[in-house]
Amino acid sequence: MATSTRLSGGCLCGAVRYTATPTKPEMDVCHCGMCRRWSGGVFMAVSCTDVAVEDATQLGSYISSDWAKRQFCRNCGTSLFWRLRDKEDHVAVAFQSFDETSSFTFVEEIFIDEKPPLYAFAGERPRLTGAEVMARFEAQQESGHE
């Protein structure tokens, strides 16, 4: 998949439909407690730009921290988007909500130190602790890069 390819997706009931452009054909997994509660498991995320929602009135928002908000379908509750509050163009889109997912590669797990011991993903990939993720995030903020 070219990084400029727009993909479509939506929620379980169909009330929220969107298009988005993945920054890379990659999927990450977050094991933090907040993402696990919000998504009902792990949050499988694709970093995207240019996210366009067809009917934004169907999109609910929850400010989950000083720096992020989570968005979901108001009707069926499907977890859809994680956004930085001060940088709306950075969106982590729920991998499971895309209509087509076969072109993505699973590249990284974050907040591995918060992962419950009852499951593990097969394969080798970087697995970062919460401290490592926050250090990387702070470095990116200081340099002005994502």
Backbone as a chain_set.jsonl record, in Angstrom:
{"seq": "MATSTRLSGGCLCGAVRYTATPTKPEMDVCHCGMCRRWSGGVFMAVSCTDVAVEDATQLGSYISSDWAKRQFCRNCGTSLFWRLRDKEDHVAVAFQSFDETSSFTFVEEIFIDEKPPLYAFAGERPRLTGAEVMARFEAQQESGHE", "coords": {"N": [[0.852, -1.185, 0.0], [0.648, 2.146, -0.887], [1.757, 5.05, 0.867], [0.102, 7.188, 0.458], [-2.416, 6.276, 0.01], [-5.863, 6.415, 0.383], [-8.024, 5.102, 2.779], [-11.057, 3.441, 3.733], [-13.43, 3.134, 6.426], [-15.31, 2.169, 9.378], [-17.814, 2.089, 11.997], [-19.395, -0.516, 14.007], [-22.246, -0.443, 13.742], [-22.592, 1.147, 11.523], [-23.196, 3.854, 11.595], [-21.115, 5.696, 11.828], [-18.916, 6.532, 9.394], [-15.805, 6.737, 7.749], [-12.933, 8.176, 6.044], [-9.414, 7.816, 5.67], [-5.888, 8.551, 5.602], [-3.301, 6.45, 5.926], [-0.141, 6.969, 7.531], [1.92, 5.209, 7.22], [2.071, 1.798, 6.055], [1.488, 0.345, 8.479], [0.801, -1.221, 11.649], [0.346, -0.717, 15.091], [0.35, -1.885, 18.507], [-1.191, -1.074, 21.551], [-0.808, -1.633, 24.964], [-1.565, -0.313, 27.247], [-3.359, 0.389, 30.292], [-5.52, 2.18, 30.004], [-6.101, 2.157, 27.238], [-6.751, -0.56, 26.973], [-9.103, -0.739, 28.505], [-10.74, 1.048, 27.102], [-10.89, -0.061, 24.514], [-11.692, -2.64, 24.94], [-9.9, -4.676, 24.899], [-6.779, -4.996, 23.475], [-5.471, -1.977, 22.061], [-5.335, -1.728, 18.762], [-3.631, 0.091, 16.489], [-3.434, 2.463, 13.79], [-1.429, 4.916, 12.523], [-2.597, 7.908, 11.213], [-3.366, 10.487, 8.78], [-5.345, 13.252, 7.612], [-8.065, 12.521, 8.262], [-11.407, 12.018, 7.608], [-14.678, 12.316, 8.61], [-17.867, 11.158, 7.81], [-20.425, 11.781, 9.032], [-20.156, 13.653, 11.516], [-21.713, 14.165, 13.741], [-22.435, 11.797, 14.833], [-20.279, 10.967, 16.226], [-18.792, 10.424, 19.279], [-16.896, 11.938, 21.962], [-14.265, 11.585, 24.331], [-12.382, 13.041, 26.754], [-9.521, 11.797, 27.76], [-7.146, 12.272, 29.029], [-4.754, 14.837, 29.977], [-3.631, 15.387, 27.557], [-4.765, 13.888, 25.498], [-7.566, 12.628, 23.536], [-10.315, 10.392, 23.09], [-12.291, 8.868, 20.6], [-15.499, 7.691, 19.531], [-18.28, 5.71, 18.303], [-21.416, 7.105, 18.86], [-23.725, 5.593, 18.882], [-23.286, 2.673, 18.718], [-20.961, 2.357, 20.17], [-18.426, 1.657, 19.223], [-14.924, 1.812, 19.367], [-12.931, 4.221, 17.822], [-11.076, 6.462, 17.162], [-8.023, 7.839, 18.394], [-6.77, 10.807, 19.584], [-4.354, 13.476, 19.745], [-4.835, 16.201, 21.84], [-3.867, 18.791, 21.357], [-3.007, 18.658, 18.796], [-4.684, 18.031, 16.403], [-4.403, 16.844, 13.906], [-2.922, 14.561, 14.165], [-3.766, 11.322, 14.297], [-4.622, 8.273, 15.718], [-5.964, 5.589, 14.335], [-8.373, 3.079, 14.886], [-7.335, -0.049, 14.058], [-8.975, -2.305, 13.596], [-11.273, -1.157, 12.65], [-11.033, -0.471, 10.0], [-12.109, -1.077, 6.638], [-10.62, -2.72, 4.967], [-7.837, -4.606, 5.756], [-5.616, -6.084, 5.045], [-3.175, -5.184, 3.993], [-1.53, -4.17, 5.939], [1.26, -4.204, 8.25], [2.249, -5.63, 11.295], [4.024, -3.904, 13.58], [4.97, -2.961, 16.118], [4.805, -3.019, 19.723], [3.496, -1.256, 22.456], [3.753, 0.099, 25.806], [4.333, -2.273, 27.088], [4.924, -3.127, 29.606], [2.565, -2.927, 30.962], [0.987, -4.903, 30.046], [-1.258, -7.565, 30.536], [-0.52, -10.847, 31.894], [-1.813, -12.911, 30.551], [-1.94, -13.183, 27.787], [-0.08, -13.128, 24.689], [1.474, -11.798, 21.815], [2.539, -13.483, 18.913], [5.743, -13.612, 17.271], [8.564, -11.512, 16.435], [9.25, -8.213, 17.386], [9.729, -4.703, 18.11], [9.212, -3.997, 21.552], [8.054, -1.781, 23.69], [8.392, -0.217, 26.883], [6.232, 1.698, 29.086], [7.689, 3.92, 30.061], [9.698, 4.133, 28.112], [8.152, 4.737, 25.863], [7.02, 7.22, 26.598], [9.36, 8.762, 26.842], [10.232, 8.755, 24.179], [8.047, 10.068, 22.997], [8.218, 12.606, 24.251], [10.719, 13.446, 23.245], [10.084, 13.638, 20.527], [8.196, 15.69, 20.618], [9.789, 17.828, 21.453], [11.521, 18.049, 19.275], [9.783, 18.642, 17.304], [8.757, 16.742, 15.61], [6.831, 13.848, 14.596]], "CA": [[0.0, 0.0, 0.0], [1.352, 3.423, -0.879], [1.364, 5.822, 2.045], [-0.908, 8.184, 0.105], [-3.674, 5.592, -0.259], [-6.957, 6.669, 1.326], [-8.787, 3.909, 3.122], [-12.335, 3.711, 4.386], [-13.758, 2.283, 7.559], [-16.478, 2.613, 10.12], [-18.186, 1.42, 13.242], [-20.186, -1.743, 13.91], [-23.624, -0.21, 13.286], [-22.58, 1.891, 10.269], [-23.528, 5.269, 11.771], [-19.898, 6.467, 11.586], [-18.077, 6.108, 8.278], [-14.698, 7.675, 7.6], [-11.789, 7.87, 5.192], [-8.175, 8.255, 6.308], [-4.654, 8.221, 4.9], [-2.259, 5.959, 6.831], [1.185, 7.528, 7.286], [2.701, 4.04, 6.79], [1.217, 0.602, 6.085], [1.904, -0.319, 9.715], [-0.125, -1.254, 12.776], [0.962, -0.855, 16.409], [-0.562, -2.317, 19.563], [-0.977, -0.458, 22.858], [-1.261, -2.465, 26.078], [-1.796, 0.479, 28.466], [-4.638, 0.115, 30.933], [-6.581, 3.023, 29.46], [-6.469, 1.624, 25.913], [-7.416, -1.853, 27.14], [-10.484, -0.489, 28.952], [-11.467, 1.744, 26.043], [-11.111, -0.901, 23.336], [-12.168, -3.963, 25.316], [-8.79, -5.601, 24.648], [-5.645, -4.125, 23.175], [-5.805, -1.024, 21.01], [-4.542, -1.902, 17.546], [-3.738, 1.434, 15.936], [-2.739, 2.868, 12.57], [-1.229, 6.36, 12.5], [-3.211, 8.432, 9.988], [-3.614, 11.907, 8.572], [-6.477, 13.549, 6.733], [-9.23, 11.708, 8.627], [-12.666, 12.705, 7.312], [-15.837, 11.569, 9.096], [-19.042, 11.542, 7.016], [-21.434, 12.414, 9.883], [-19.462, 13.86, 12.79], [-22.66, 14.224, 14.862], [-22.515, 10.445, 15.394], [-19.004, 10.694, 16.88], [-18.656, 10.874, 20.659], [-15.518, 12.196, 22.376], [-13.968, 11.502, 25.753], [-11.046, 13.54, 27.078], [-9.007, 10.756, 28.647], [-5.964, 12.763, 29.741], [-4.466, 16.237, 29.679], [-3.092, 15.547, 26.219], [-5.39, 13.049, 24.464], [-8.99, 12.308, 23.606], [-10.711, 9.164, 22.398], [-13.564, 9.07, 19.925], [-16.249, 6.443, 19.388], [-19.633, 5.871, 17.776], [-22.413, 7.374, 19.91], [-24.792, 4.603, 18.822], [-22.874, 1.302, 19.064], [-19.827, 2.397, 21.087], [-17.165, 1.222, 18.624], [-13.748, 2.675, 19.53], [-12.49, 4.565, 16.475], [-9.931, 7.356, 17.003], [-7.288, 8.421, 19.519], [-6.187, 12.05, 19.057], [-3.709, 14.439, 20.627], [-5.748, 17.344, 21.954], [-3.279, 20.009, 20.801], [-2.53, 18.367, 17.446], [-5.812, 17.258, 15.876], [-4.079, 16.131, 12.674], [-2.318, 13.264, 14.506], [-4.865, 10.443, 14.683], [-4.428, 6.825, 15.723], [-7.246, 5.005, 13.941], [-8.502, 1.674, 15.275], [-7.039, -0.968, 12.954], [-10.116, -3.188, 13.358], [-12.393, -0.435, 12.044], [-10.843, -0.317, 8.553], [-12.803, -2.066, 5.811], [-9.606, -3.622, 4.401], [-6.663, -4.562, 6.643], [-4.608, -7.066, 4.634], [-1.906, -4.591, 3.559], [-0.777, -3.651, 7.083], [2.236, -5.033, 8.943], [2.283, -5.435, 12.75], [5.42, -3.502, 13.749], [5.44, -2.549, 17.443], [3.924, -3.062, 20.886], [3.89, -0.243, 23.438], [3.291, -0.099, 27.184], [4.434, -3.715, 27.296], [4.979, -3.367, 31.052], [1.195, -2.941, 31.477], [0.284, -6.021, 29.415], [-1.565, -8.683, 31.427], [0.26, -12.038, 31.534], [-2.664, -13.953, 29.98], [-1.841, -13.27, 26.334], [1.139, -12.619, 24.061], [1.46, -11.88, 20.358], [3.666, -14.209, 18.335], [6.606, -12.852, 16.376], [9.533, -10.572, 16.995], [9.07, -6.804, 17.044], [10.032, -3.881, 19.284], [8.231, -3.957, 22.64], [8.505, -0.669, 24.516], [7.723, 0.04, 28.158], [5.609, 3.011, 29.17], [8.74, 4.935, 30.205], [10.346, 4.288, 26.801], [7.194, 5.415, 24.978], [6.913, 8.624, 27.004], [10.626, 9.415, 26.493], [10.203, 8.958, 22.73], [7.031, 11.088, 22.747], [8.783, 13.902, 24.665], [11.765, 13.801, 22.283], [9.412, 14.046, 19.294], [7.58, 16.996, 20.872], [10.87, 18.817, 21.487], [12.092, 18.214, 17.938], [8.721, 19.059, 16.393], [8.433, 15.63, 14.716], [5.989, 12.769, 15.136]], "C": [[0.887, 1.234, 0.0], [0.86, 4.243, 0.298], [0.314, 6.871, 1.723], [-2.277, 7.572, -0.168], [-4.713, 5.918, 0.807], [-7.73, 5.377, 1.528], [-10.082, 4.314, 3.794], [-12.534, 2.744, 5.539], [-14.981, 2.81, 8.266], [-16.728, 1.775, 11.349], [-19.049, 0.188, 12.964], [-21.576, -1.509, 13.319], [-23.709, 0.567, 11.973], [-22.909, 3.363, 10.394], [-22.325, 6.175, 11.527], [-19.119, 5.798, 10.461], [-16.993, 7.163, 8.111], [-13.775, 7.235, 6.472], [-10.571, 8.442, 5.894], [-6.993, 7.83, 5.451], [-3.621, 7.745, 5.908], [-0.908, 6.591, 6.493], [2.147, 6.453, 6.804], [1.761, 2.838, 6.813], [1.552, -0.272, 7.298], [0.838, -0.199, 10.793], [0.678, -1.487, 14.047], [-0.099, -1.332, 17.388], [-0.191, -1.617, 20.859], [-1.608, -1.336, 23.934], [-1.581, -1.645, 27.328], [-3.202, 0.21, 29.006], [-5.784, 0.923, 30.355], [-7.04, 2.509, 28.092], [-7.188, 0.286, 26.036], [-8.857, -1.665, 27.597], [-11.326, 0.107, 27.833], [-11.823, 0.809, 24.89], [-11.671, -2.282, 23.665], [-11.132, -5.048, 25.074], [-7.531, -4.787, 24.523], [-6.105, -3.144, 22.107], [-4.823, -1.226, 19.869], [-4.734, -0.635, 16.732], [-2.904, 1.625, 14.68], [-2.641, 4.387, 12.606], [-1.707, 6.902, 11.157], [-3.234, 9.953, 9.974], [-4.89, 12.03, 7.75], [-7.672, 12.628, 6.99], [-10.488, 12.539, 8.393], [-13.825, 11.804, 7.72], [-17.07, 12.07, 8.348], [-20.092, 12.271, 7.842], [-20.863, 12.553, 11.288], [-20.418, 13.959, 13.976], [-22.804, 12.864, 15.534], [-21.267, 10.062, 16.187], [-18.999, 11.277, 18.288], [-17.192, 11.066, 20.99], [-15.405, 12.101, 23.88], [-12.543, 11.99, 25.961], [-10.482, 12.621, 28.15], [-7.756, 11.163, 29.411], [-5.78, 14.238, 29.399], [-4.062, 16.444, 28.226], [-3.79, 14.729, 25.138], [-6.896, 12.921, 24.653], [-9.252, 11.08, 22.752], [-12.094, 9.385, 21.802], [-14.173, 7.728, 19.534], [-17.606, 6.745, 18.773], [-20.599, 6.071, 18.941], [-23.488, 6.29, 19.973], [-24.349, 3.223, 19.31], [-21.663, 1.236, 19.982], [-18.496, 1.97, 20.511], [-16.073, 2.259, 18.847], [-13.162, 2.943, 18.151], [-11.182, 5.342, 16.413], [-9.344, 7.772, 18.347], [-6.575, 9.632, 18.952], [-5.453, 12.817, 20.143], [-4.595, 15.675, 20.661], [-5.187, 18.604, 21.316], [-2.777, 19.828, 19.369], [-3.547, 17.459, 16.769], [-5.476, 16.463, 14.618], [-3.358, 14.809, 12.926], [-3.424, 12.364, 15.046], [-4.403, 8.989, 14.628], [-5.806, 6.22, 15.478], [-7.252, 3.53, 14.344], [-8.356, 0.781, 14.042], [-8.26, -1.8, 12.58], [-11.264, -2.49, 12.648], [-12.221, -0.194, 10.544], [-11.599, -1.418, 7.807], [-11.833, -3.119, 5.276], [-8.328, -3.487, 5.225], [-5.496, -5.425, 6.17], [-3.252, -6.469, 4.279], [-1.048, -4.065, 4.71], [0.181, -4.692, 7.652], [2.229, -4.648, 10.419], [3.735, -5.141, 13.13], [5.882, -3.241, 15.177], [4.36, -2.737, 18.496], [4.428, -2.027, 21.88], [3.173, -0.482, 24.767], [3.277, -1.592, 27.516], [4.463, -4.062, 28.785], [3.592, -3.349, 31.697], [0.373, -4.096, 30.9], [-0.012, -7.1, 30.453], [-0.811, -9.939, 30.975], [-0.535, -13.111, 30.781], [-2.6, -14.087, 28.465], [-0.483, -12.739, 25.886], [0.999, -12.784, 22.555], [2.71, -12.605, 19.88], [4.491, -13.273, 17.461], [7.514, -11.892, 17.117], [9.248, -9.174, 16.474], [9.486, -5.996, 18.259], [8.865, -3.891, 20.273], [8.726, -2.926, 23.642], [7.705, -0.569, 25.803], [7.064, 1.412, 28.105], [6.636, 4.123, 29.262], [9.443, 5.184, 28.867], [9.438, 5.029, 25.822], [7.121, 6.9, 25.315], [8.194, 9.392, 26.685], [10.675, 9.705, 24.99], [9.222, 10.071, 22.37], [7.57, 12.478, 23.096], [9.866, 14.363, 23.7], [11.152, 14.282, 20.969], [8.775, 15.421, 19.453], [8.636, 18.098, 20.844], [11.438, 19.085, 20.102], [11.059, 18.694, 16.915], [8.328, 17.996, 15.392], [7.53, 14.644, 15.414], [6.659, 11.453, 14.914]], "O": [[1.795, 1.338, 0.825], [-0.304, 4.152, 0.687], [-0.313, 7.401, 2.64], [-3.206, 8.288, -0.541], [-4.47, 5.72, 1.998], [-8.044, 4.661, 0.577], [-10.187, 5.403, 4.357], [-11.9, 1.691, 5.617], [-15.611, 3.77, 7.822], [-15.957, 0.878, 11.69], [-19.384, -0.101, 11.815], [-22.034, -2.291, 12.486], [-24.779, 0.641, 11.37], [-22.905, 4.071, 9.387], [-22.49, 7.305, 11.067], [-18.716, 4.64, 10.571], [-17.242, 8.351, 8.312], [-13.822, 6.095, 6.009], [-10.67, 9.429, 6.624], [-7.079, 6.878, 4.675], [-3.107, 8.555, 6.68], [-0.563, 6.736, 5.321], [3.086, 6.745, 6.063], [0.755, 2.859, 7.522], [1.856, -1.457, 7.166], [0.084, 0.772, 10.851], [1.57, -2.334, 14.088], [-1.297, -1.201, 17.134], [0.982, -1.566, 21.229], [-2.771, -1.729, 23.839], [-1.845, -2.227, 28.38], [-4.111, -0.151, 28.258], [-6.899, 0.417, 30.227], [-8.24, 2.438, 27.827], [-8.131, 0.02, 25.29], [-9.747, -2.369, 27.12], [-12.479, -0.278, 27.637], [-12.927, 0.878, 24.351], [-12.079, -3.014, 22.764], [-11.474, -6.231, 25.049], [-7.243, -3.961, 25.39], [-7.02, -3.439, 21.338], [-3.634, -0.934, 19.994], [-5.851, -0.313, 16.328], [-1.832, 1.042, 14.521], [-3.659, 5.073, 12.708], [-1.288, 6.429, 10.1], [-3.135, 10.609, 11.011], [-5.435, 11.041, 7.261], [-8.221, 12.032, 6.063], [-10.613, 13.643, 8.924], [-13.946, 10.675, 7.243], [-17.292, 13.278, 8.261], [-20.609, 13.294, 7.393], [-21.057, 11.687, 12.141], [-19.976, 13.847, 15.119], [-23.245, 12.783, 16.68], [-21.196, 8.971, 16.753], [-19.18, 12.481, 18.468], [-16.329, 10.436, 20.378], [-16.317, 12.48, 24.615], [-11.601, 11.421, 25.41], [-10.91, 12.659, 29.304], [-7.347, 10.47, 30.343], [-6.553, 14.811, 28.631], [-4.141, 17.561, 27.715], [-3.444, 14.858, 23.964], [-7.427, 13.078, 25.752], [-8.508, 10.775, 21.82], [-12.958, 10.008, 22.419], [-13.465, 6.764, 19.246], [-18.031, 7.899, 18.725], [-20.596, 5.295, 19.897], [-24.099, 6.094, 21.024], [-24.965, 2.662, 20.215], [-21.36, 0.172, 20.522], [-17.509, 1.921, 21.245], [-16.261, 3.44, 18.555], [-12.921, 2.008, 17.388], [-10.265, 4.942, 15.696], [-10.071, 8.024, 19.308], [-5.857, 9.521, 17.959], [-5.859, 12.819, 21.305], [-5.054, 16.141, 19.618], [-5.949, 19.412, 20.784], [-2.188, 20.745, 18.797], [-3.303, 16.266, 16.584], [-6.18, 15.508, 14.288], [-3.195, 14.014, 12.001], [-3.958, 12.612, 16.127], [-3.862, 8.535, 13.62], [-6.701, 6.33, 16.315], [-6.259, 2.824, 14.164], [-9.154, 0.853, 13.108], [-8.554, -1.984, 11.399], [-12.142, -3.155, 12.097], [-13.162, 0.242, 9.881], [-11.712, -2.545, 8.289], [-12.198, -4.288, 5.149], [-7.796, -2.387, 5.377], [-4.473, -5.484, 6.851], [-2.258, -7.196, 4.268], [0.052, -3.565, 4.475], [-0.053, -5.896, 7.55], [2.206, -3.463, 10.751], [4.59, -6.02, 13.02], [7.083, -3.293, 15.438], [3.167, -2.63, 18.212], [5.63, -1.923, 22.124], [2.147, -1.159, 24.839], [2.343, -2.102, 28.135], [4.072, -5.161, 29.177], [3.456, -3.72, 32.863], [-0.804, -4.248, 31.231], [0.892, -7.511, 31.181], [-0.498, -10.075, 29.793], [0.038, -14.134, 30.407], [-3.165, -15.032, 27.914], [0.178, -11.995, 26.612], [0.47, -13.788, 22.078], [3.807, -12.368, 20.385], [3.987, -12.263, 16.971], [7.264, -11.517, 18.263], [9.031, -8.973, 15.279], [9.588, -6.555, 19.351], [7.699, -3.805, 19.888], [9.698, -3.164, 24.359], [6.497, -0.806, 25.818], [7.312, 2.193, 27.186], [6.484, 5.161, 28.618], [9.749, 6.328, 28.533], [9.908, 5.855, 25.04], [7.157, 7.745, 24.42], [8.126, 10.558, 26.297], [11.11, 10.781, 24.578], [9.527, 10.922, 21.534], [7.398, 13.421, 22.324], [9.93, 15.546, 23.366], [11.65, 15.231, 20.364], [8.81, 16.23, 18.526], [8.41, 19.17, 20.282], [11.798, 20.219, 19.786], [11.409, 19.099, 15.807], [7.636, 18.296, 14.419], [7.46, 14.594, 16.642], [6.12, 10.414, 15.293]]}, "num_chains": 1, "name": "protein.A"}
